[in-house]
Amino acid sequence: MHGYAMLEVLSSRGFPKIKGGTLYPLLKRLEDQGLVGHEWQHDTAGPGRKQFTITEHGRRELARAANAWSQMDEVLKNFRADRQETP
C-alpha cells in the first residue's frame, strides 16, 4: 500500500488527520528497523509510488505488540471492575 492510501485508510477508521510529513518519517523508521519494506510501483499516468509491505519480522512484532495491548486491556478492565465494586 502506498502512503497516500494509508492516510485514507487511517482516516476512514477514525484516526485524527495525519499528514504526510508525519507518516513518511515513521515509515522510514519502520523500514530501517526491518518491519516494513518497499518497492517502487511505476505508473504510466504519473509518478511512481513506493508500495510498502510488512515484512515477516514486522508481522511477528505486530503480533507481539497486539498481544501486549490485549494483556494491558485485560488489566485495565479488571482495574475498572474492581473500582466499581469498591464503595
VEXDREN-2710 file (C-alpha; in Angstrom, 1 decimal):
% VEXDREN-2710
k/r/px/py/pz
1/MET/0.0/0.0/0.0
2/HIS/1.3/3.4/-0.8
3/GLY/1.5/6.3/1.8
4/TYR/-1.5/8.2/0.5
5/ALA/-3.7/5.1/0.6
6/MET/-2.5/4.5/4.2
7/LEU/-3.6/8.0/5.1
8/GLU/-7.0/7.4/3.6
9/VAL/-7.5/4.1/5.4
10/LEU/-6.4/5.6/8.7
11/SER/-8.9/8.5/8.2
12/SER/-11.7/6.1/7.3
13/ARG/-11.1/4.2/10.5
14/GLY/-11.4/7.3/12.7
15/PHE/-7.8/8.3/13.3
16/PRO/-7.3/12.1/13.5
17/LYS/-5.9/13.7/10.4
18/ILE/-2.3/12.6/9.9
19/LYS/-0.1/14.5/7.5
20/GLY/2.4/13.0/5.1
21/GLY/5.2/14.8/7.0
22/THR/4.3/12.6/10.0
23/LEU/3.6/9.4/8.1
24/TYR/6.7/9.2/5.8
25/PRO/9.3/9.6/8.6
26/LEU/7.5/6.9/10.5
27/LEU/7.5/4.6/7.5
28/LYS/11.3/5.3/7.1
29/ARG/11.9/4.4/10.7
30/LEU/9.9/1.2/10.4
31/GLU/11.8/0.3/7.2
32/ASP/15.2/1.0/9.0
33/GLN/14.0/-1.4/11.7
34/GLY/13.2/-4.1/9.1
35/LEU/9.5/-4.0/9.9
36/VAL/8.3/-2.9/6.5
37/GLY/9.9/-2.9/3.1
38/HIS/9.0/-1.1/-0.1
39/GLU/9.1/-1.5/-3.9
40/TRP/8.6/1.2/-6.5
41/GLN/5.4/0.9/-8.4
42/HIS/5.8/2.6/-11.8
43/ASP/2.7/4.3/-13.3
44/THR/2.4/5.4/-16.9
45/ALA/-0.1/8.1/-15.9
46/GLY/2.0/9.8/-13.3
47/PRO/5.0/9.5/-11.0
48/GLY/6.0/6.2/-9.4
49/ARG/4.9/5.4/-5.9
50/LYS/6.5/3.5/-3.1
51/GLN/4.4/0.4/-2.2
52/PHE/5.0/-0.5/1.4
53/THR/4.6/-4.1/2.7
54/ILE/5.0/-5.6/6.1
55/THR/7.9/-8.0/6.5
56/GLU/7.9/-11.3/8.3
57/HIS/9.8/-9.6/11.2
58/GLY/7.1/-6.9/11.1
59/ARG/4.4/-9.5/11.3
60/ARG/6.0/-11.1/14.4
61/GLU/6.4/-7.7/16.1
62/LEU/2.8/-6.7/15.2
63/ALA/1.6/-10.0/16.8
64/ARG/3.8/-9.3/19.9
65/ALA/2.5/-5.8/20.2
66/ALA/-1.1/-6.8/19.7
67/ASN/-0.7/-9.4/22.5
68/ALA/0.8/-6.8/24.8
69/TRP/-2.1/-4.4/24.2
70/SER/-4.6/-7.3/24.8
71/GLN/-2.9/-8.0/28.1
72/MET/-3.0/-4.4/29.1
73/ASP/-6.6/-4.1/28.1
74/GLU/-7.4/-7.0/30.5
75/VAL/-5.5/-5.4/33.3
76/LEU/-7.4/-2.1/32.8
77/LYS/-10.8/-3.9/32.6
78/ASN/-10.0/-5.7/35.9
79/PHE/-8.9/-2.4/37.5
80/ARG/-12.1/-0.7/36.4
81/ALA/-14.3/-3.6/37.6
82/ASP/-12.5/-3.5/41.0
83/ARG/-13.1/0.2/41.3
84/GLN/-16.8/-0.1/40.5
85/GLU/-17.2/-2.8/43.2
86/THR/-15.5/-0.7/45.9
87/PRO/-17.8/1.8/47.5
END
